[in-house]
Amino acid sequence: MNHRRRHLDIESRDRLLSIGFPIMLLVLWEAAVRLHWLDARFFPAPSTVGIALWSLIANGELLGPFWTLPGKMSSGDWAGVLKVFEEGHLWVSLFRIFAGFSWAQSPALFSAWSWE
């Protein structure tokens, strides 16, 4: 009987690794927290983080009342659209990160130009 080993082509192997490795890492992390190998105060389990994330989204604290955006946009209430983005903590945080990064990069951008 001819026993041939099946080999994955490179694309299939890379796709499997790109999906499987993060899942395996999350499962190992969850197991390490539940077995008390990791302190949950410093490394909360992925399930705990996921539950907290879902509750922030469901309460509207993370994204704001995001589901009201289509109605506000279709009625032309752009002040209401901005209010939704102001109320969502995620958007404010992302803006602060982007603004801080832009501000930090401005000396490098200005020094790249020759003023002579």
C-alpha positions in Angstrom: 0.0 0.0 0.0 1.3 3.4 -1.0 1.3 5.8 1.9 1.8 9.2 0.6 1.9 12.2 2.9 -0.3 15.0 1.9 1.5 18.3 1.8 -0.2 21.6 1.9 0.8 24.1 -0.7 2.4 27.2 0.6 -0.7 29.4 0.2 -2.9 26.9 2.1 -0.3 26.5 4.8 0.0 30.3 5.2 -3.8 30.7 5.3 -4.1 28.0 7.9 -1.4 29.5 10.0 -2.8 33.0 9.8 -6.1 31.8 11.1 -5.0 28.9 13.3 -2.2 30.5 15.2 -4.1 33.5 16.7 -6.9 31.1 17.7 -4.4 28.7 19.3 -2.8 31.6 21.1 -6.2 32.8 22.5 -7.1 29.2 23.6 -3.7 28.9 25.4 -4.1 32.3 27.0 -7.6 31.4 28.2 -6.3 28.1 29.6 -3.3 29.7 31.3 -5.6 32.2 33.1 -8.1 29.5 34.1 -5.3 27.2 35.4 -3.9 30.3 37.4 -0.6 30.2 35.5 -1.3 33.9 34.6 -2.7 36.4 37.0 -6.1 37.5 35.8 -5.6 41.0 37.2 -2.8 41.7 34.8 -3.8 39.3 31.9 -7.5 38.9 31.9 -8.9 36.0 30.0 -9.9 36.7 26.4 -13.5 35.7 27.2 -13.5 38.3 30.0 -12.2 40.9 27.6 -14.8 39.9 24.9 -17.7 40.1 27.4 -16.5 43.6 28.6 -16.2 44.7 24.9 -19.6 43.5 24.0 -21.2 45.2 27.0 -19.5 48.5 26.1 -20.8 48.2 22.5 -24.3 47.2 23.6 -24.6 50.0 26.1 -23.5 52.5 23.5 -20.5 53.6 25.6 -17.8 52.6 23.1 -19.3 53.6 19.8 -22.0 56.0 21.0 -25.5 55.6 19.6 -24.0 54.3 16.4 -27.3 52.9 15.1 -28.7 56.4 14.8 -26.1 57.5 12.2 -28.0 56.3 9.1 -31.1 58.2 10.1 -29.2 61.4 11.0 -27.2 61.2 7.8 -30.2 60.7 5.5 -32.1 63.6 7.1 -29.0 65.9 6.8 -28.6 66.4 10.5 -24.8 66.7 10.4 -24.7 68.3 13.8 -26.3 65.1 15.1 -23.7 63.0 13.3 -20.9 64.9 14.9 -22.7 64.5 18.3 -22.7 60.7 17.9 -19.0 60.7 17.2 -18.3 63.0 20.2 -20.3 60.7 22.5 -18.4 57.5 21.4 -15.2 57.0 23.4 -13.7 54.9 20.6 -13.8 57.7 18.1 -12.4 60.3 20.4 -9.6 58.0 21.4 -8.8 57.2 17.8 -8.8 60.9 16.9 -6.4 61.6 19.8 -4.1 58.9 18.7 -4.1 60.2 15.1 -3.7 63.8 16.2 -0.8 62.9 18.5 0.9 60.9 15.8 0.5 63.7 13.3 1.8 66.2 15.8 4.8 64.0 16.7 5.6 63.6 13.0 5.4 67.3 12.1 9.1 68.1 13.0 10.2 65.2 10.7 8.0 66.5 7.9 9.2 70.0 8.2 12.9 69.0 8.4 12.5 67.0 5.2 11.8 70.2 3.2 14.7 72.4 2.3 14.0 76.0 3.1 17.0 77.3 1.2 
